[in-house]
Amino acid sequence: MMDALSVVSQLRDLATEPQNREAIVQDQGCLPGLVLFMDHQNTQVLFATLQTLRYLAESHQNIPIMKNELGMMVSLENLIDRNGLSVDISALAKEVYGILKAPPPRSPERGRRNKSQFFLNSSNKKAKSVTLHIQGLDSTDQRGMCEQALLKVKGVISFTFQMASKRCTVRIRSDLPTESLASAIAATQVLSAQQVVKNEAGEEVLLPISSCGVEVQENGALPDYLPEEESPERDTDRAVSRTTAKEDASGSWLNAAAGFLTKTFYW
C-alpha cells in the first residue's frame, strides 16, 4: 500500500540517479503530483518533495519543463511565504525557486557554478556530505528507524541509503558536527555509525565517531511519525540502486507511483 510519504521518498531516491531524472519529469503523473505534495501538511512530505525537485533540477533540460508545470512556481512561492516551517524547508524552497527562475546557463563555467550551490542552507554556507557505515542496517525496519533518527537532527538536509553496503550518505549544514549524527543514530539503541573516509592511499576506511556526551539539536516542526503498522514497506535496494528508469517508465514502480498520484488527486 502506498501513501504520500512512501511515494515521494521513492521518487527522491530515484531522482538521486542522474539517468532517472528525465524520465521522472516527462512522466505525466509524477511532476503534477510533486506540485500537489507542496501543499501537504506533513513536513516530512514537504521536505522530501523539495529534495526530489532539487535533484530533478540538476538536469538542466528539466528546468524549463518544471518551471512551466502548472502550479509549480506558485506552490514554491507559497512555501517560501508559509509560516511555521523549518529553516531547512524554507531555504530549500527558496533555492529550488531560484534555480527555476534563473536564466539558463550560458556556458559550462556557469553550469559548474550552479551545481556547486547544491543544497545551500539559509545562511548561505555550503552543505557537506558525510558517508556513514551503519552497523545493524539490515532491513527496512532498521532503515525506517535510522530515517526517523536523522530527520530529528536539526541541520540534516538530505540522505540516501545504500542498503547492500549498510551505508547512508547524509548532506548536512557545514556547521553541524558529524558526532551529532552518530549520537542520534546511537540513541536508537539498535544502530551505530562509523564514518567512511579515504586514507592517503585512496582506500576507504571506517573511522570511529564519538557519540558520548554530544547534544543533538532537534527539529521542532516535525509531526508525529506514522505508527509502525501504518508505515509502508519499501523496496529500498531497488529504489536506490536503479541504474536506469526505463523499467520504471514501462510499467513498474514509476508507473505505479504515477497511478497512485492520479487516483489520489484527480477526479
C-alpha positions in Angstrom: 0.0 0.0 0.0 1.3 3.4 -0.9 0.9 6.7 0.9 2.2 10.2 0.1 5.4 9.9 2.2 6.4 6.5 0.7 5.7 7.7 -2.9 7.7 10.9 -2.6 10.5 9.1 -0.7 10.9 6.6 -3.5 10.8 9.3 -6.2 13.5 11.2 -4.3 15.7 8.0 -4.2 15.2 7.5 -7.9 15.9 11.2 -8.6 19.3 10.8 -6.9 20.4 8.9 -10.0 21.0 11.4 -12.9 19.9 8.9 -15.5 16.4 8.7 -13.9 15.6 12.4 -13.8 14.4 13.0 -17.3 12.0 10.0 -17.2 10.5 11.3 -13.9 9.9 14.8 -15.3 8.5 13.5 -18.6 6.1 11.2 -16.8 2.5 12.6 -17.0 1.7 11.9 -13.3 4.9 12.4 -11.3 5.6 16.1 -11.8 2.0 17.3 -11.2 1.9 15.0 -8.1 5.1 16.7 -6.7 3.4 20.1 -7.2 0.4 18.9 -5.2 2.6 17.5 -2.5 4.0 21.0 -1.8 0.6 21.8 -0.3 0.8 18.8 2.1 0.6 19.3 5.8 3.2 16.7 6.7 6.6 18.4 6.8 8.4 15.1 6.0 6.4 15.0 2.7 7.2 18.7 2.0 11.0 18.2 2.7 11.2 15.0 0.6 9.3 16.7 -2.2 11.7 19.7 -2.3 14.7 17.3 -2.2 13.2 15.5 -5.2 12.6 18.7 -7.1 16.2 19.8 -6.3 17.6 16.6 -7.7 15.5 16.9 -10.8 16.6 20.4 -11.4 20.2 19.2 -11.5 19.5 18.2 -15.1 19.3 21.5 -17.0 17.0 20.1 -19.7 14.4 19.5 -17.0 14.3 23.1 -15.8 12.0 24.6 -18.5 9.5 21.7 -18.1 9.5 22.1 -14.3 9.2 25.9 -14.5 6.2 25.7 -16.8 4.4 22.9 -14.9 1.0 24.2 -13.8 1.2 25.5 -10.2 5.0 24.8 -9.7 6.2 28.4 -9.2 3.1 29.5 -7.2 3.4 26.5 -4.9 7.1 27.3 -4.3 6.2 30.9 -3.5 3.5 29.8 -1.1 6.0 27.5 0.7 8.6 30.4 0.9 5.9 32.6 2.5 4.4 29.9 4.7 4.9 30.5 8.4 5.9 27.8 10.9 8.1 25.8 8.6 11.7 24.7 9.5 14.6 26.8 8.3 15.8 23.9 6.1 12.4 23.6 4.3 12.2 27.3 3.7 15.8 27.5 2.5 15.3 24.6 0.1 12.1 26.0 -1.3 14.0 29.3 -2.0 16.8 27.5 -3.7 14.6 25.5 -6.0 12.6 28.6 -6.8 15.8 30.5 -7.6 17.1 27.8 -9.9 13.9 27.5 -11.9 13.6 31.3 -12.1 17.2 31.9 -13.2 18.1 32.3 -16.9 19.7 29.2 -18.4 23.4 28.8 -18.1 25.4 30.4 -20.9 28.5 28.3 -20.6 29.9 25.2 -18.9 31.5 27.6 -16.4 28.1 29.0 -15.4 26.8 25.4 -15.1 29.5 24.4 -12.8 28.8 27.4 -10.6 25.2 26.4 -10.4 26.0 22.9 -9.4 28.3 24.0 -6.6 25.3 25.6 -5.0 23.5 22.3 -4.4 21.5 22.4 -1.2 22.8 25.7 0.3 21.4 26.5 3.8 19.7 29.7 4.9 23.0 31.3 6.0 24.5 30.7 2.5 27.1 28.3 3.8 27.7 25.3 1.6 26.4 21.9 2.7 28.8 19.0 3.2 28.3 15.3 2.6 29.1 12.6 5.1 29.1 8.9 4.4 28.3 6.6 7.3 28.6 2.9 7.7 25.7 1.9 9.9 26.0 -1.3 11.9 22.6 -3.0 12.2 21.2 -1.6 9.0 19.8 -5.0 7.9 16.2 -4.4 6.9 13.5 -1.8 6.0 12.6 -1.7 9.7 16.1 -0.6 10.6 16.2 1.8 7.7 13.0 3.4 9.0 14.5 3.7 12.4 17.6 5.4 11.0 15.4 7.8 8.9 13.5 8.8 12.0 16.7 9.5 13.9 18.2 11.6 11.1 15.0 13.5 10.5 15.1 14.7 14.0 18.6 16.3 13.8 18.5 20.0 13.0 20.9 20.7 10.1 20.3 17.4 8.2 19.3 18.4 4.6 19.0 15.0 2.8 20.1 11.4 3.0 20.2 8.4 0.8 20.8 4.8 1.7 22.8 2.0 0.1 21.3 -0.9 1.9 23.6 -3.6 0.3 26.7 -1.9 1.8 24.9 -0.7 5.0 25.8 2.9 4.1 24.0 6.2 4.3 25.2 9.4 2.6 24.0 12.4 4.6 24.1 16.0 3.4 24.3 18.3 6.4 24.9 22.0 7.0 28.6 22.8 7.3 28.3 23.8 10.9 26.7 20.5 12.1 29.2 18.2 13.8 29.4 14.6 12.5 29.2 13.5 16.1 25.6 14.7 16.2 24.7 12.2 13.5 26.4 9.4 15.4 24.7 10.4 18.6 21.2 10.4 17.1 21.8 7.0 15.5 23.2 5.6 18.7 20.1 6.8 20.5 18.1 4.1 18.7 20.0 1.6 20.9 20.0 -0.7 17.9 22.2 1.0 15.3 25.7 2.5 15.5 27.6 4.6 12.9 31.2 4.9 11.7 32.3 7.5 9.1 33.6 6.2 5.8 36.8 8.2 4.8 39.7 7.6 2.4 43.2 7.3 3.6 46.4 8.6 1.9 46.4 5.6 -0.4 42.9 6.3 -1.6 41.4 3.3 0.2 38.2 3.5 2.2 38.5 3.0 5.9 36.0 3.2 8.8 36.6 6.0 11.3 35.0 5.7 14.7 32.8 8.6 15.7 32.4 9.6 19.3 28.7 9.9 20.3 29.1 10.2 24.0 28.0 13.5 25.6 27.1 15.1 22.3 23.9 17.2 22.5 21.7 16.7 19.4 19.7 19.8 18.4 16.3 18.5 17.2 13.9 19.9 14.6 10.8 21.3 16.4 8.4 21.4 13.4 8.3 17.7 12.6 4.9 15.9 13.1 4.5 12.6 14.9 5.7 9.7 12.9 3.3 7.1 11.5 2.7 4.1 13.8 4.8 1.2 12.6 1.8 -0.8 11.4 0.8 2.1 9.1 4.4 2.7 7.8 4.8 1.4 4.2 7.3 -1.3 3.5 9.9 0.0 1.0 11.9 -1.9 -1.6 14.9 0.1 -0.6 17.6 -1.7 -2.6 15.6 -1.4 -5.7 14.8 2.3 -5.2 18.4 3.3 -4.5 20.4 1.0 -6.9 18.5 1.8 -10.1 20.8 2.4 -13.0 18.1 3.3 -15.4 14.5 4.5 -15.3 13.4 2.6 -18.4 11.9 -0.3 -16.5 10.0 2.1 -14.3 8.7 4.1 -17.2 7.5 0.9 -19.0 5.2 -0.2 -16.2 6.8 -1.0 -12.9 7.4 1.3 -9.9 7.4 4.7 -11.6 4.2 3.9 -13.4 2.7 2.6 -10.1 3.6 5.9 -8.4 2.1 7.9 -11.2 -1.1 5.8 -10.9 -1.2 6.5 -7.2 -0.9 10.2 -7.8 -3.6 10.2 -10.5 -6.1 8.2 -8.3 -5.4 10.3 -5.3 -5.5 13.8 -6.7 -7.5 13.7 -10.0 -11.2 13.0 -10.3 
